[in-house]
Amino acid sequence: MTDEITQLRPARPDPEGKRPSYMPRLPWKWIGGLGLFFTLSIGTCQIRERQEVAAMKASMLKAQQTQLGPLATRYNKLVGQVYRFTMAAGQRRPERYVDPRLKLDVLGSGKGVYLRLKTRDAVDEQHIQNGGLDMQRDAIAACLGLKPVWFPELYAHGTFLEPRFTDQAKNADSVMKLRVVAEELRQRSQRDLPFVAEALNAQWFMLVLERGDNRRDAPVDAYIWDLRDDALLFSGSAQADGVLVSARIAVAGTTPGQYAAGKQSGAAQDCSIGAKLRALAGADAPISFESEPPSPRAALAAAAADAGTAAPVGDAAAP
């Protein structure tokens, strides 16, 4: 038996730029094929998604334009008038003006929009929006016999009709974003559209600007415009001086209830402003008090003394 001796070969350097012979060879054909496959697959998916986004976007914009377009046009026109009138009024003090056609009683039978605002906020759209949302409802228009729509409420319901909402759909770059916009549009059309459609029948706009910190201690400027022909119907200023006159019917054998305070800063002040605006408009003369009303408890005690009876406990003296 003979042993086989492996022939030894001397080591030689590999040629420069070539792969060392001791390293395993890679399956470049498979790697290249798989890479090309994945690249084509991703590209195909992206193309399909872009096509789906484009088709969905076109469908949604078409529906929005055909179904909401006319209403959106009317809404944006009305809101634009409110901004324009408010900013113009904030730049000047009103002179008394009454259009001969103005009849407050007739105006009350139509629909309108109402806004109360600080004069300092009547500078641009953003300040008008924020200032209006900060205001609480008042009774000035109601005391004039008017039942307008509160502008901040109209604005809150109608923002989905503004151009920036359409821009969200135009700028959406994925199916998910488009679905979010479409769902919001669907929900708001069901929830807000009836209110907005009714409010857009407004024929006039009333604006009250507060010069001071509140409408009780400083004059207010009031304006009324005809929205149909952009005409000013009324302008004037009024200073609140209203008081709420308390009254109570005393029944023998019952416990007296509580009196309302003689001074009020809410509805009484608003109705005093309304009464003065009616007088400026030529409707009727305002009713006012030359002095504060007497204390209710003191008046009750005096009446009891005149009748020769004692006043009920707790009502014998003025507070």
Secondary structure, DSSP 8 states (H G I E B T S, - for coil): ---------------TTS--TTS----HHHHHHHHHHHHHHHHHHHHHHHHHHHHHHHHHHHHIIIIIHHHHHHHHHHHHHHHHHHHHHHTS----EE-TT--HHHHTTS-EEEEEEEGGGTTSHHHHHHHHHH----SHHHHTT---EEHHHHHHHHGGGSHHHHHHHHH--SHHHHHHHHHHHHHHHHHTHHHHHHHTT--EEEEEEESSSSTTTS-EEEEEEETTTTEEEEEEEE-------------TTS-------S--SSHHHHHHHHHHHHHHTTS------SS----HHHHHHHHHHHHT----TT-SS--
